[in-house]
Amino acid sequence: MVKALIVVDMQNDFMDDGALPVHGSVAIIPAINRYIELFSSKGAKIIATRDWHPENHISFRSRGGLWPPHCIQNTKGAQFHPSLRLAKNTLIVSKATDPDKEAYSGFQGTGLAYSLKSESIDELYVCGVATEYCVKNTALDALAYSFKVHLLTDAIKGIDEEASKVAVQEMVNKGVLKDSLNAVKL
């Protein structure tokens, strides 16, 4: 199997002091960096998804959405956290770029599935934030595209602890495998 790592939305606005904080998110960066180093050392593909919202995105409260403005294109909040050590050849996938469409998944409207399949990638390892939103939707969409999916439980963080537990169980129930650094076999 050809494997890849997907790092979901490790952007400044989702960090502890960001516009839409996932409290404790900075604490998972060292684990994510270890995964990036491991996958890079094996020549595996690294993908980093990011919210890349226009200023008037439908997810914002000003348009009836759930969230405060966050990850607006070309702002500091939309940048990846400076401690995240992405490989130089990381594929950056921008999602939620249409002002009138919500997109929690790295696969939604991005062409990511086609890109991965064109490189014969068939197994994905997913980490990042937020567990109950973008991580979950990315993992479940990956399953829907027939990828084998691993959730890196030591490198995810959610907004709400209980909702995160429910999301992890939902992913497992649908076929996502739980994994951690000690168990990853590349």
GUVO-91689 format. One record per residue: x, y, z of N, C-alpha, C, O in turn; residue in one letter. Coordinates in steps of 0.02 Angstrom, whole numbers, padded with zeros to 5 digits, always signed. Example, Ala and Ser with C-alpha at 12.3 -4.5 7.8 and 13.67 -1.06 7.14 Angstrom:
2
+00660-00284+00390+00615-00225+00390+00660-00165+00390+00712-00166+00423A;+00642-00112+00354+00684-00053+00357+00645+00002+00394+00670+00057+00402S;
This chain:
186
+00042-00060+00000+00000+00000+00000+00044+00062+00000+00096+00065+00032M;+00021+00113-00037+00056+00177-00040+00021+00224+00010-00039+00235+00006V;+00061+00251+00057+00033+00288+00113+00047+00362+00109+00096+00384+00078K;+00003+00401+00142+00012+00474+00146-00014+00498+00213-00056+00466+00244A;+00012+00555+00234-00008+00588+00296-00049+00650+00278-00028+00690+00237L;-00108+00657+00310-00147+00718+00302-00147+00755+00369-00171+00730+00419I;-00120+00816+00368-00120+00860+00426-00177+00910+00415-00175+00950+00369V;-00226+00908+00459-00287+00947+00450-00285+01012+00489-00282+01012+00550V;-00286+01068+00452-00302+01135+00478-00261+01159+00538-00290+01189+00584D;-00197+01148+00539-00155+01172+00594-00136+01245+00582-00078+01262+00574M;-00187+01287+00581-00180+01358+00565-00185+01401+00628-00215+01380+00678Q;-00155+01460+00625-00153+01505+00683-00222+01518+00714-00228+01520+00775N;-00273+01528+00673-00339+01543+00700-00369+01486+00739-00416+01496+00778D;-00344+01424+00730-00370+01367+00768-00326+01351+00829-00342+01306+00867F;-00271+01387+00837-00227+01374+00894-00256+01407+00957-00306+01442+00954M;-00224+01394+01012-00250+01413+01078-00273+01486+01084-00321+01500+01119D;-00238+01531+01050-00256+01602+01057-00285+01631+00992-00284+01691+00982D;-00310+01587+00948-00335+01609+00883-00407+01633+00885-00439+01633+00938G;-00433+01653+00828-00501+01678+00821-00554+01625+00836-00608+01641+00859A;-00537+01562+00823-00582+01506+00836-00540+01451+00869-00525+01400+00838L;-00521+01461+00933-00472+01418+00964-00496+01347+00978-00552+01336+01000P;-00452+01301+00965-00459+01232+00987-00409+01226+01045-00349+01215+01034V;-00434+01234+01106-00390+01237+01164-00349+01172+01171-00376+01117+01169H;-00284+01181+01179-00238+01125+01183-00209+01105+01116-00171+01057+01112G;-00227+01140+01063-00204+01121+00996-00129+01128+00988-00098+01088+00952S;-00099+01178+01018-00027+01187+01012+00009+01127+01041+00064+01109+01018V;-00020+01095+01090+00012+01037+01123+00020+00977+01077+00061+00933+01091A;-00019+00973+01023-00012+00915+00978+00039+00927+00922+00054+00881+00885I;+00064+00987+00917+00112+01003+00863+00174+00958+00867+00196+00934+00815I;+00204+00947+00926+00263+00902+00926+00248+00832+00899+00289+00804+00863P;+00190+00805+00915+00172+00739+00889+00163+00742+00813+00186+00697+00777A;+00130+00794+00789+00121+00802+00717+00189+00808+00682+00200+00779+00629I;+00233+00847+00712+00300+00855+00682+00337+00788+00679+00373+00775+00631N;+00328+00745+00730+00359+00678+00728+00330+00637+00671+00367+00601+00637R;+00265+00642+00661+00234+00606+00604+00260+00633+00538+00276+00594+00492Y;+00265+00699+00532+00291+00728+00469+00362+00702+00456+00378+00683+00400I;+00403+00702+00508+00471+00678+00501+00473+00604+00481+00511+00585+00437E;+00431+00563+00513+00428+00492+00498+00406+00480+00425+00438+00443+00388L;+00351+00512+00406+00326+00501+00338+00375+00529+00286+00386+00498+00234F;+00404+00586+00300+00453+00615+00253+00514+00570+00246+00540+00561+00191S;+00536+00540+00301+00596+00497+00298+00584+00435+00256+00631+00404+00231S;+00521+00416+00248+00503+00358+00207+00482+00377+00137+00462+00335+00097K;+00487+00442+00121+00468+00466+00055+00393+00469+00042+00371+00473-00015G;+00354+00466+00096+00281+00467+00090+00256+00539+00079+00288+00587+00100A;+00200+00544+00046+00169+00608+00031+00141+00639+00095+00113+00604+00138K;+00150+00705+00102+00122+00743+00157+00073+00793+00127+00089+00829+00080I;+00012+00794+00155-00039+00841+00133-00058+00884+00194-00067+00857+00248I;-00065+00948+00184-00089+00992+00238-00151+01028+00212-00148+01066+00163A;-00207+01017+00245-00268+01053+00226-00271+01118+00265-00241+01125+00319T;-00308+01165+00237-00318+01229+00271-00384+01258+00251-00405+01254+00193R;-00418+01288+00300-00474+01332+00284-00444+01392+00249-00393+01418+00270D;-00476+01414+00195-00450+01470+00156-00510+01512+00136-00528+01517+00077W;-00541+01542+00187-00605+01575+00178-00599+01645+00146-00553+01682+00162H;-00646+01661+00102-00654+01732+00083-00683+01769+00142-00710+01739+00188P;-00679+01835+00141-00702+01876+00198-00776+01868+00214-00797+01878+00271E;-00816+01849+00164-00888+01844+00173-00912+01772+00172-00965+01757+00144N;-00874+01727+00203-00891+01656+00199-00956+01639+00236-00971+01668+00288H;-00993+01592+00208-01058+01572+00235-01054+01542+00305-01104+01542+00341I;-00996+01518+00326-00990+01489+00393-00985+01542+00448-00991+01526+00507S;-00976+01605+00428-00969+01658+00478-01037+01681+00504-01087+01681+00467F;-01039+01700+00566-01101+01722+00599-01135+01779+00561-01196+01783+00560R;-01095+01822+00531-01123+01879+00494-01167+01857+00436-01207+01895+00410S;-01158+01793+00415-01198+01765+00360-01243+01709+00385-01271+01671+00345R;-01251+01705+00451-01295+01654+00479-01261+01589+00497-01294+01541+00516G;-01194+01587+00491-01156+01526+00506-01143+01519+00581-01165+01559+00621G;-01107+01466+00598-01093+01450+00668-01033+01487+00697-01028+01492+00758L;-00988+01512+00655-00922+01530+00679-00906+01605+00671-00934+01639+00628W;-00861+01629+00714-00833+01696+00703-00788+01694+00641-00767+01640+00621P;-00773+01752+00612-00727+01752+00555-00661+01719+00575-00633+01734+00628P;-00635+01675+00531-00573+01641+00545-00542+01617+00479-00576+01607+00429H;-00477+01609+00480-00439+01582+00423-00457+01617+00358-00468+01585+00306C;-00459+01683+00360-00474+01723+00301-00411+01724+00257-00356+01736+00281I;-00422+01712+00193-00367+01707+00145-00316+01763+00154-00334+01821+00163Q;-00252+01744+00152-00195+01790+00154-00189+01830+00219-00160+01884+00219N;-00216+01803+00274-00207+01836+00339-00162+01792+00382-00151+01734+00367T;-00136+01822+00436-00094+01784+00483-00134+01726+00513-00105+01672+00524K;-00198+01736+00526-00239+01683+00555-00245+01622+00510-00255+01567+00535G;-00240+01632+00445-00246+01576+00398-00180+01539+00388-00179+01485+00358A;-00125+01568+00411-00060+01536+00403-00054+01475+00449-00086+01472+00501Q;-00012+01427+00428+00002+01371+00472+00041+01395+00532+00081+01443+00528F;+00031+01362+00589+00066+01382+00650+00142+01379+00637+00166+01332+00606H;+00179+01429+00661+00250+01431+00646+00290+01372+00674+00345+01358+00649P;+00265+01338+00724+00301+01280+00752+00291+01216+00711+00326+01167+00721S;+00242+01217+00666+00229+01159+00624+00284+01154+00572+00297+01202+00535L;+00316+01096+00568+00373+01088+00522+00352+01048+00461+00370+00989+00453R;+00314+01080+00417+00293+01047+00355+00352+01037+00309+00396+01080+00304L;+00353+00981+00276+00406+00967+00227+00399+01015+00168+00344+01039+00154A;+00454+01030+00135+00453+01077+00079+00407+01056+00023+00377+01097-00012K;+00400+00991+00013+00358+00966-00042+00287+00948-00019+00252+00911-00053N;+00266+00975+00038+00198+00963+00062+00147+00989+00012+00154+01045-00013T;+00096+00950-00002+00041+00972-00043-00007+01011+00001-00035+00984+00049L;-00018+01075-00015-00064+01117+00023-00132+01115-00012-00137+01129-00072I;-00183+01096+00026-00251+01091-00001-00294+01143+00033-00305+01141+00094V;-00319+01191-00007-00362+01244+00019-00435+01224+00012-00457+01204-00042S;-00473+01230+00066-00544+01211+00065-00586+01269+00089-00561+01317+00119K;-00652+01264+00075-00699+01316+00095-00682+01383+00064-00684+01435+00098A;-00664+01382+00001-00644+01443-00034-00703+01478-00068-00698+01537-00085T;-00757+01442-00078-00818+01471-00108-00857+01506-00052-00874+01474-00002D;-00873+01571-00060-00907+01606-00006-00975+01577+00012-01001+01589+00067P;-01006+01540-00033-01073+01515-00023-01077+01440-00007-01131+01411-00006D;-01019+01408+00005-01019+01336+00020-00974+01321+00080-00917+01342+00083K;-01003+01285+00129-00964+01261+00185-00925+01200+00163-00947+01163+00119E;-00867+01189+00192-00827+01130+00176-00784+01113+00236-00734+01147+00250A;-00802+01060+00271-00762+01037+00328-00709+00987+00306-00659+00978+00341Y;-00719+00953+00251-00675+00900+00229-00622+00925+00181-00635+00968+00138S;-00562+00898+00188-00508+00912+00141-00522+00886+00071-00487+00903+00023G;-00573+00844+00064-00591+00816-00001-00647+00856-00035-00657+00848-00095F;-00681+00898+00002-00741+00931-00024-00723+00988-00071-00700+01042-00050Q;-00733+00976-00136-00721+01028-00186-00648+01043-00199-00632+01097-00226G;-00602+00997-00181-00531+01012-00187-00494+00970-00239-00439+00988-00259T;-00524+00915-00261-00489+00871-00307-00436+00827-00273-00397+00794-00307G;-00436+00826-00206-00385+00789-00169-00388+00714-00184-00336+00682-00194L;-00447+00685-00187-00453+00612-00199-00421+00594-00266-00383+00546-00271A;-00436+00633-00317-00407+00620-00383-00331+00625-00381-00295+00583-00408Y;-00306+00677-00348-00234+00688-00343-00200+00629-00309-00148+00605-00332S;-00228+00604-00254-00198+00548-00218-00202+00484-00258-00153+00447-00262L;-00259+00472-00289-00267+00411-00328-00221+00411-00390-00197+00359-00411K;-00209+00470-00418-00164+00474-00475-00092+00456-00456-00052+00439-00499S;-00076+00460-00391-00010+00440-00367-00012+00371-00335+00036+00350-00301E;-00067+00335-00345-00076+00267-00320-00077+00263-00244-00063+00210-00215S;-00092+00318-00211-00097+00318-00138-00164+00286-00119-00216+00304-00147I;-00162+00239-00073-00224+00205-00053-00233+00199+00022-00283+00171+00045D;-00186+00226+00060-00190+00222+00133-00172+00290+00163-00119+00318+00147E;-00215+00317+00205-00206+00384+00233-00204+00383+00309-00241+00346+00341L;-00162+00426+00336-00156+00436+00408-00176+00509+00421-00148+00555+00391Y;-00225+00519+00465-00254+00586+00475-00241+00611+00545-00249+00574+00594V;-00221+00675+00550-00210+00708+00615-00229+00781+00608-00242+00805+00553C;-00232+00817+00664-00245+00889+00663-00306+00909+00704-00323+00877+00753G;-00338+00964+00682-00396+00992+00717-00452+01007+00668-00440+01010+00608V;-00510+01015+00691-00539+00995+00755-00570+00926+00745-00602+00912+00694A;-00560+00884+00795-00580+00814+00790-00651+00805+00765-00664+00766+00720T;-00697+00842+00795-00768+00831+00781-00794+00867+00719-00852+00861+00701E;-00751+00904+00686-00771+00940+00625-00727+00919+00565-00743+00871+00530Y;-00673+00954+00555-00633+00943+00494-00595+00877+00494-00588+00846+00441C;-00571+00855+00551-00537+00790+00554-00587+00735+00537-00574+00693+00494V;-00643+00736+00571-00695+00684+00559-00718+00684+00487-00721+00631+00456K;-00735+00741+00460-00761+00744+00392-00708+00724+00340-00725+00692+00290N;-00646+00742+00352-00592+00721+00307-00583+00646+00309-00577+00613+00257T;-00583+00617+00369-00574+00544+00376-00632+00506+00344-00622+00457+00309A;-00693+00529+00357-00752+00494+00330-00756+00500+00253-00775+00453+00219L;-00739+00559+00227-00737+00566+00154-00683+00522+00123-00693+00494+00069D;-00626+00516+00157-00574+00472+00132-00600+00400+00128-00586+00365+00079A;-00637+00378+00178-00668+00311+00175-00715+00306+00115-00715+00256+00080L;-00755+00358+00105-00803+00357+00050-00768+00352-00018-00796+00326-00066A;-00706+00376-00022-00666+00371-00083-00625+00306-00084-00580+00298-00126Y;-00640+00261-00039-00609+00194-00036-00536+00194-00015-00499+00148-00033S;-00515+00243+00023-00448+00241+00053-00453+00202+00118-00505+00202+00151F;-00399+00168+00137-00392+00141+00204-00371+00200+00247-00324+00236+00229K;-00405+00211+00304-00394+00272+00343-00375+00255+00415-00407+00215+00448V;-00322+00288+00438-00299+00283+00508-00307+00351+00541-00288+00402+00512H;-00334+00352+00600-00339+00413+00640-00283+00412+00691-00279+00367+00732L;-00240+00462+00689-00183+00466+00734-00205+00499+00799-00203+00560+00806L;-00227+00458+00846-00261+00483+00906-00217+00524+00952-00243+00561+00994T;-00152+00518+00946-00107+00558+00987-00090+00625+00954-00049+00662+00980D;-00122+00640+00898-00107+00701+00861-00171+00734+00835-00171+00763+00780A;-00225+00729+00874-00288+00762+00858-00311+00800+00919-00294+00783+00976I;-00351+00851+00908-00381+00890+00962-00447+00918+00938-00454+00940+00881K;-00496+00916+00982-00562+00941+00966-00581+01002+01006-00546+01021+01054G;-00635+01033+00988-00661+01092+01023-00693+01071+01089-00682+01103+01141I;-00732+01016+01086-00768+00992+01145-00747+00919+01157-00752+00877+01113D;-00725+00905+01218-00699+00838+01233-00751+00783+01223-00735+00732+01193E;-00811+00794+01246-00863+00742+01238-00882+00733+01165-00888+00676+01141E;-00891+00788+01128-00907+00784+01057-00851+00750+01018-00863+00715+00969A;-00789+00762+01040-00732+00730+01008-00733+00654+01017-00719+00617+00971S;-00749+00632+01078-00754+00560+01091-00808+00529+01048-00797+00475+01020K;-00865+00562+01042-00919+00537+00999-00896+00534+00926-00911+00486+00891V;-00860+00585+00904-00836+00587+00835-00786+00530+00822-00790+00498+00769A;-00741+00518+00868-00693+00463+00860-00730+00397+00856-00715+00355+00813V;-00779+00387+00899-00817+00324+00897-00855+00317+00832-00858+00262+00804Q;-00883+00372+00807-00918+00370+00742-00870+00349+00686-00887+00308+00644E;-00810+00378+00687-00761+00361+00635-00742+00287+00640-00739+00253+00589M;-00730+00263+00700-00711+00193+00710-00769+00147+00687-00757+00097+00653V;-00830+00165+00705-00888+00125+00686-00895+00119+00610-00921+00070+00585N;-00871+00171+00575-00878+00170+00502-00817+00141+00467-00816+00135+00405K;-00765+00122+00506-00709+00087+00475-00641+00121+00480-00592+00095+00455G;-00638+00179+00513-00573+00212+00523-00536+00175+00578-00565+00155+00628V;-00471+00164+00568-00429+00129+00616-00396+00179+00662-00370+00230+00639L;-00395+00166+00727-00360+00209+00774-00287+00187+00776-00271+00128+00778K;-00243+00237+00777-00171+00223+00775-00135+00275+00817-00163+00327+00836D;-00072+00262+00832-00029+00310+00866+00043+00298+00843+00057+00249+00809S;+00087+00342+00862+00156+00340+00838+00190+00272+00849+00227+00248+00806L;+00177+00242+00906+00209+00178+00922+00183+00121+00876+00217+00070+00868N;+00125+00130+00847+00094+00077+00808+00100+00086+00733+00087+00039+00695A;+00118+00145+00710+00120+00159+00638+00176+00118+00605+00233+00119+00627V;+00157+00082+00553+00205+00041+00515+00208+00067+00443+00160+00060+00405K;+00264+00097+00425+00272+00123+00357+00317+00079+00317+00329+00093+00258L;
